[in-house]
Amino acid sequence: MDISLLAPCNVYCGNCALYKKGKCLGCAEESKKAESVGKVFCDIYSCAKDKNLVTCSDCGDYPCEKYDKGIFAESFMKWVREKLKEM
């Protein structure tokens, strides 16, 4: 397992079809790419980074509303569906 592919929400990007097909760089890399142009790819990743945490479960506020709206949020699932259509 490549630890760099473990997202703060505890999803392992290495198991994702989008990552395996090269349609996504994984949470950390997609987040860095978005930050470089002043955008946010994932609120959870940004929050964990700001708090210097590896995973959300290390946070005293876990689970919070950001976690509840993260990986399975409607907007994220829409993004995944669009990427899958490109395959």
Summary of the structure (lengths in Angstrom):
residues: 87
radius of gyration: 12.7
end to end distance: 24.7
largest distance: 39.4
contacts: 225
relative contact order: 0.17
helix: 53%
strand: 2%
